[in-house]
Amino acid sequence: MRFLRLVGSGLKDTYSQFLPLVLYSVVWWICILLVIPGPPATVTLFSLADPRRAAQIPDWEEARTIFAGAFKRSWLIAIIFVPIELILIIDLIFFGGSQGLGILTPLWTLMTILVAIIGMYAFAVAGTMESGWKNAFRGAFYLLISRPFRSLFLFILVFALEFVMLFMVVPFILLGPGLVASIINRFTLDGLNVDVPDPNAPTEERSIEKVEKGDGHRGFLAGWRRNDVRGRG
């Protein structure tokens, strides 16, 4: 099942970049607490957790450059996404249980989830594709519309992971943001049909060498036959 394969790839990305992601996660929490650097830190986290960077860990100078370049567009995403999501959550909490408006609870719940998914994708697209805020939302809407059930299951998975890790404070702080970003990135890149090369896959030259070594006798006979034919010619 492709959903599980993408989740597995995200977990593998987290394992292969464990220490850098722990560091990025801690810095992300600090930026969130400071509020102002929160949105650009989120875009930077998605960018640094991009599986296409697995072969080369970014240094602090590159991270700083990504952060500075993402400041304006990340805040434009946050200004649009966060207020809408907060309003929906507040409405769901205060009016969802009332007699008159209780029938609207399922609708509010669905809208809250859909907006959360769009925001999740928007930050991921902005980080992995270096998109401006308009293209980030375009990509987010495309991912949601083209793969609605996968997006819903991804949201449930992310929510479940965060809920479970919330009871384990250390993993929640040290690995939670990096793990979530790695998994979301896999779904984002796959949904946008972006190829992610495997850094552990052998190169073409290595594959040829492996075949020749694994089939040495046939390679010798083939070479001998070629030489024999040339000699006869």
N, C-alpha and C positions, 0 to 999 in steps of 0.2 A: 504494500500500500504506500502510495507516494507520500501521504501525510506523515506516516511514521518514519519514512526514509529521510524526509527533510528535518524532522525533529532529531533523528539520530545524527544527521550531519551537523546540526547546530550544537548538539552535545559534544560531538567530536571536535568541532572548532573551539569550543570552550576548553576542552582538555588540552588541545595542542597549544593554546595561548593562555594557559592558566594564570601564570604569574603576571603577565601584562594586563590581563583582564581584571585581576584583583586590584592592581594599582589604578587602572582606569575607573573601576567601580568606586573606590574610596574617594578619588578626586571628584567623581560625579556627585556623590553624596554631599561633599563639601560645597560644591557649586549650587546644588539644590537648596541647601540651608541658607546660602547667601542670596538666593532668589534671582538676582539680576543675571548672573552667569548661568542660570539653570537651563534655559532653552538652548543656547549655543553649546553647552556641555553635553546636552542630550544628543544633538546632531553630531558632535564630535565623537561621542561614544559609539554611535551607530557606524560612523565612518571608520573608526579604529578597530571595530569588531567585524569589519567586512572580511569575509573568508578569502577574498582575493588578495588580502594583505598578509596571509598566513606565512608566506615564504620570506617576508621581510618585515620585522617588527618596527613600527614607526618610532622615531626618537622624539624627544620633547620639543625640539624645534619644529618638526613637522606637525605635531599635535597642536602647538601654539598657533601655527599658521592656519590649520583647519579651524580652530576655535575662532580666530579673528575673522576669517572669511565667512563663518556661519552666523556671526552675531546678528546681523540685520535680518536675514531671511528666517532664522530660527525664531526670532521674536515676532515676526509677522505671522508665522504659523501658530505660535502660542497665543497671540492676541485674538486670533480667529477661533482657535480650537478650545482653549481653556474656559473662557466665559460661557460658551454654549454648553459645554459639558457640565460646568458647575450649576448652571441654571436648571438643566435637566435633572441633575442629582438632587438639588434642593426641592424641586417640584415633586420628585418621586418620594422623597422622605416626608415632606410636610403635607402633601395632598393625596398621596397614594392610598392612605388608609381611611380617608374620609368617605362618608356614605355617598355624597353626590358625585364626587370625582373619582371614586375608587374604581369605576369601570374603565377608567383611562390608564390604570396602572400597567397593564401589559403593553400598551402603546408607548408610554413613557419609558418603560424598561427597555423595549426594543430600540427606541430612539437613542437612549443613553448608551447602549452597547454599540450601535452603528456609528455614533459620533466618536466613541472611544477607539473603535477599529480604524476609522479614517485618520484620527490623530496619530495613532500608533504607526500606521503606514506612512503618513506624511513625513514624520521625523525620520523614518527608516529610508525613504526615498531621497530625502534631502541629504542624508549622510552618505549613503552608498552611491548615489548617482550625481551628487553635488548639484542638485537641482535647486532652482529658486523656489519661492513659496508657492507660486502659481502652478508650476510643473509638479511640485511635491504633492499638492492637493489633486491635480489631475491624475497623477500616478496612483494616489491613494484611492480615489474613486474608481479608477480602472480595476485595481486589484479587488476591491470590494464587489463591484458589479460582475466582473468576469469569474470570480471564484467566491461566491457568497458563503457557501457551506464551509469551505476550507477556512475562510476568514473567521467565521463564527467559532469553529473548533479551535483555531489558533488563539482567539481571545480567551476562550474557556481554559485552554491549557496554560496560557500566561497567567491568568487570574489564579488558577489552582496552584501553580508554582510559587507565586508571590505569597499566597495565603499560607501554604505549607512552610515556606522559608521564614515567614513572619514569626513563627514560633521557635525558630532557630536563629537567634539574633545575629550571630557571627556569620553564618553563610549568607543570610539576607543582606548584610552590609557589604561583605567582602566579595561575594560572587553574584548576588541577585541581578544587579543591573547588567553586568557583562553577559551572563547566561541568557537573560531575556533578549538582549540586543542581538546576540549571535543567532538565536532561534528565529527571531523575526526577520533578520537579514536574509536567512536562507529562503524563507517563504517569499520575501519581497523580490529577490533576484530571480527566483524560479518563476514567479508570476509575471515578471517583466521579460522573461526569456533571455536572461543574461547568463552566459556561460561562466561557470566557476571551475577553473582548472584545478586538478588535484596536485598539490605540491609534492606529494609522495609518489605520484605516478612516474614510472621510468620514462626517460626521454626516448625519442625514436632510435637514436644510436644505441642506447642501452638495451632497448627491446631487441634490436637486431643482434647485438652481441649475446644476449641471453638465449635467443633462439639458436644461434650458431653453437654456443657452448652446450646447450641441452641436446643438440642433435649433431654432435661432433662427427659421428661415423658417416652420417648421410652427407654432411658437408664435405668430408674428406673424399668420399666416393664421387660426389658431384664434381668436385674440383679435379679429381683424377680422370673422370670421364671427359671433362672439358679439355684437359691437357692431351688426353689420348686422341680425341677427335682432331685437335689442332695438329698433333704429330702426324696423324694419317693424312691430313690435308697437305 
